[in-house]
Amino acid sequence: MLDLAAELTRWLAEGREFAVATVVSVGGSAPRDPGAALAVDRAGTVIGSVSGGCVEGAVYELCQEALESGRSVVERFGYSDEDAFAVGLTCGGVIDVLVVPVGAQAPARPVLAAALALAAGGEP
């Protein structure tokens, strides 16, 4: 998620609503490690990646649903070795993705803005 910090800081300053999807757990071989993130704003703009392409579409939809509902969700994506190639997840692993909406009135917005600004500046 740190690679999205500068852009998300800008989105917050512009007052954009968005949802952030973050890989929180990986089982077996997976395309991205925990911490990989993707964000989608209300206009449908996407930054980042959680899988290198194999489940991005489904995660995009989850982000849009989270923006509509205002609720966070954890979703598991994984395929057996037998059908991994058919769906594009050739690694055969499992990833858990946390999707968190950041609405205009979210009480944590100022805290998130401060944390992202520090991260974008290379601070812990």
N, C-alpha and C positions, 0 to 999 in steps of 0.2 A: 504494500500500500504506500510505502514511502515514495515510490516513483510517481505517484499521483498527487503528492502533497501540494506542489506548486499550483497545479491546475485546479485542485479542489479548493485551495485557498482563494483563488480568483473567482471560482463559482460562488463561494460563500459571500465574498465581497460584492458580487453582482446581485445577490439575493436569490440565486437560483435554488430551486428544490431539486433534489437528486436522491438516488439510492446507491449505496455502495455494497458490492458483493465481494466478500473476502474468503479465500480458501482457509479454512480453520483446521482441517484434518486431511491427511492423505493416507491411503492404505495401498500397499503394493506399489507398482510402478505408476506414476502419474506425471502428466506433462508440466505441471507447475508445483512449486513448493507452498507450504502454508505461508500466508502473508500476501500471496499474489492477489491482486484486486482489479476489479472492473467497476466503473461508475457510469450511471445513466442519468441524464437530467430529464426534466419534464418534456423538453422538445425532442428527446430521443437521441441526443448527442452521446456518444460512447467514448470513454477513454479507458485504457488498460486492458487486461486480459486475465482470465482465471484458468484457461485451459489450452491456450494456443489454438483455439478454433473448434475443438470437438464438442463442447457443450455451451458455447457462447450464446447461441440463439435462445436456449432454454433459460439461461441466467439473465439475459436481457429481459425476457418476459417476466421473470420473477421480480426484477427490479421495478418494472412498470406496475406490477400488481402491488408491490410494497408501497409505492408512491400513492396508489389509489386507496389502499386500505389503511396506511399509516402504521402497519404492523411489521415487525421483523420476522424473519423465517430462516430456518436452517433446512437445506435440501441436500440429499445425498445423490451423487451421480456415480454410477459404476456399471461395468459390463463384464460379463464372463469372457474368458479368453476365446470361447467359441464364436461369440458374436461381436467381439471388439472391432474387427475390421469392417463389419457391416455398418456400424454407426459412426465410425470415424475415430473412436478412442482406441487406437492401436496399442496403447500401453497396457490395457486390461486392468488398470487400477481403479481405485475408488477415491472420490474427493467429496468432502463435506464443505458446503458453501453457506456462509452466513450473509444474509441480505438485510441491510438496515436502511430504512428511509430517513432522509434528513429534510423535513418539511420546513416551510418558512417560519413557522411558529414553534419549532422544536426548542425546548428549554436548554438542551445541551449545545445548541448552535454556537454560542460564544466560546464555550470551552473547546469545542471541536476546532473552531477557527484559530484559537490560540495554539493548540497542539499542532495543527497542520502548518501554521506559520513557522513554528520552531523546527519541525521536521524538514520543511522546505529549505530552511537556513542551515541544515546539517546538525541541529541540536538534538539531544536525546528527548 
